[in-house]
Amino acid sequence: MEALYALLAEYGLAIAFVNVLAAKLGAPLPTLPTLLLIGALVTRAQVSGPLLLLVTTVAAMLADTVWYLAGRRFGMKVLRVLCSVSLSPDSCVRQTETLYARHGALSLVASKFVPGLSTVAAPLAGASRLSFARFTLYNAIGALAWAGICIGAGMIFHDQIDALIAWLSRFGMAAAELIGLALAMFIGWKWLQRRRFYRQLRMARIEVDELQAMFDAGELPVVLDVRSAAAREIDNRRIADSIAIDPVEPDRSLAALSPAREIIVYCN
């Protein structure tokens, strides 16, 4: 345990910066355990609390700014890339779009505390053409609050963290193997969910030319645009005569549809 603390005391600031930067850029790395451990060292006066807070906040803001600029330059293409590598592709963008539609720039603060949403919120703000000044302001508030709470939790619960590290150290490699197995099982479960989701999409998918052929044949299917309001604002292209459906409250719009007609649903 002391060897671990000695390593963190010497390189803790650099480790926190790299860990947070990589995780916010999209690497599958946990940040909370790292900040809790290094935060616990602040109570031992082995790491400077203000410096740790500064380094963590700057790393988070730097990564978010990269995503913001990417979203501003490439729009929804960035969100589609993020969704394609997500372990939960069916919800990775939808939750953030809903949050952004309701709260605007304030969502940059709230999303910091929801795993997965923080990475998507920044490019969504860029794609929505939020000004860089407003983005930086709200992003800084969110990053500072998130970093402060994570580090503060490590300082408050330093005794419990010490006890946990001591308990794990007694089991040596067995503890590391158990944690690694649990993580692998979680990733495997999410991957299976992802494959099942894509299989369902392939089974029910209709190509653009097939839809056009239906229109040409006079079949006139009902086309539902289930993109969020934020997504429709970013990309205002739409299929002619499609019906916009609010994905948050769909029942009101769906109640008027006839079940006798073919229904086609599309989103981004």
N, C-alpha and C positions, 0 to 999 in steps of 0.2 A: 504493500500500500504506500509506504513512504517513498519507494522508488517512483511510483506513478505520480505522486504529488511533487516530487523533486523535478520530474520531467515537465510537468505542467507549470511549475513555478518558473522554470527557466524559459520555456518556449510557449507559455500559455497564451500570450497575446497574439503571437504568430499563428498558433493552432486555431484560436478562435476566429481570426480574420479569414484564414484559408477555408476553414470548415463552413462558416456562414456564407462566404462568397460562393463557394462551390455549390452548396445546398440551394441557395437562392437562384443560382443560374440553372438549376434543374437536376443536379446530381443527386442520386438517391442516398443522401447522407443525413443522419439525424443531427440536429443542432442542439436540441434541449439537453441531452445528457452531457454534452461538452460544456455548455454554458453553466449547467448546474455544478459540475465538477470544478471548473475554474472559478465560478462564483464562490464556492465554498472556501477557496484559498484566499479570497479577499479578507475573510474573517481572521485568517492567520497572518495577515499582513505580508503574504508572499507574492501577491499580485495587486497592483493598484486598481481600485474600483473605478475611479473616473476614467483611467486609460482603457480599461477593459470595456466600459460602456461606450467610449468614443470609438474604439476599434470595431466593436461589433456593429454599432450603428452605421459607421461608414461603409463597412463591408456589405451590409444589407442594402443600403442606399445605392451603392455602386452597381450591384447586380440588378436591382430594380430599374435603375436608369438605363442599363443596357437593354433590358426587355422593353422598357417604354419607347426607346428610340427605334427598336426593331418593329414594335407595333405601329408606330407612327409612319415608318417607312413602308412596311409590307402589309399592314392591316390584318384582316382576318386570317391570312395565310399563316401568320405566326401562331395564332390560337389553334389552328388545325394541326400544326406540327406538334404543339404541346399536348394536344388531346391525343394524337396518334401514339405518343410514347407514354401516356399516362396508364397506370394500372386500372383506372376507373374511367374509361373513355366516355361512358354514357353520362357522366355528371361532372367531368373536370372543368368544363367551360360554363355549363348551364347555371351552376350555383353562383359563380362570379358575375355572370351577366345579370342575373336577377338582383344580386346585391348592388351592382353598379347602377342598374336602372332605378332602384329605389332610393339610393343614398348618394349617387354621384361620386364626387371626389372623396367624400368621407369613407367610402368603401375601401379606400387604400389603407385606412387606419384599421378598420375592423378585420379585413382579410388577413392581416399579419398574424392573427391568432388562430387561423383555421388552416391546418396543414393542406398544402396543395393549391389553395386559393390565392396565396400571396404571389406565387409565380405567374398566375394567369391575370391577376388584377392589373399589374403594371403594363403589359402589352395591350390589354383592353383599354386602359386609359389613353395610351398612345394612339390606338386605332380610332378612338372616339374623339381625337383631336383636342384633348384636354391640354391647356397651355402648360408649357414646361415649368413656369413659375409656380402655378397651383399644384402641379404634380409633385414638385420638389418639396413644397411646404407640407402637404398632407402626408407624403411618403416619409418625410423626416419625422413628423409627429408619430406616425405609426411605428417606424423603425426604432425610435427612441423608447417608446412605451413598451414595445415587445422585448427589446434588449434589456431594459431596466427590470421588467417583471421576471424574465428568465434568470438574470444574474442575481436579482434580489431574492428569488426563491432559493438559489444555491446558498446565499448568505444566511437566510433564515433557517434552512434545514440542514446546515452543515454537519450537525451532530448525527443526524439520521443518515446523511450521505457517507460520513466516515464509517458508521456501523455497517452500512450495506457493502461498502468496498472491502471492509475487513472480513465480512461474512463470505463474500465471493472469493476473496483471496485464499480462504481456507480450503476451497474446493479446487483451486488451481485451474487446470485446463478443462476439467469436467464442467465447470460453470461457463467457461467461454464456449464450449461445444454445445451446451444446452441452449444458451442464448442464440448462438448461430443457427441451431436447428429450428428454434421457434421463429426466427426471422425468415429462414428459408421456407418454412411451412406457410407463413403468412404471404410471402411473395408468390409462392406456388398457387395458393388458393385464389389470390387476386388475378394471377395469370390465367387460371382456368375460367374465372368469371369473364375475363376479357375475351378469351377464345369463344366462349359460349355466346357472348354478346355479338361478336363479329359473325358467327355462324348464323345467328338469327337474322342479321342484316342481309347476309348473302341470300338466304332463302326467300326473303320478302322484297328484294331489291328490284327496281324497275329502271331501265336505262332511259336516257333522254330521248333517243330515237323511238323507243317503244311508246313513251308517253305521247310523242308527236303523232305516231301512227294511230293511237287511240283517238286523238282529236280529229285527225284527217278522216277517220272512219265514222265520225259522228257519234262516238260513244260518250263523249263529254263527261269524263270523270270529275269528281269534286277534288280539287287540289287544295290542300291545307298547308299554309306557311306557318310552321310552329317555331320559327326563330323568335328569339326574344326581341323586345323593342330596341334594345341597345344594338343587337346584331343587325336589325333592319335599318337602323340609322347609319351604321358604319357602311353597310353594303346595301344600297337601296334598289338593286336589281331584283326583279321578282318575276314569277311566271304569270302570264296574263290571266286575269280572272281568278287568280288564287285568293283564298280567304285567309286573312291573318287571324291566327289563334293565339290568345294569351296563354303561354305554357304554365303560368302560375295559377290561373283560374280558367281552365278550358271548358268547364261544363256549360257555361252560359252560351258559348258559341256552338258547341257540339250538339246541343239539344235540338237545334233547328235543322240539322242535317237529315236527309232521307237515307235510311239504311238500304234502300233499293239501288242506289247509285254506287259505282266504284269509287273508293276514296283513296287518294294518293297523298302521302305526307312527305314533306321535305323540310330540311333544315340545313345549317352549314356544317 
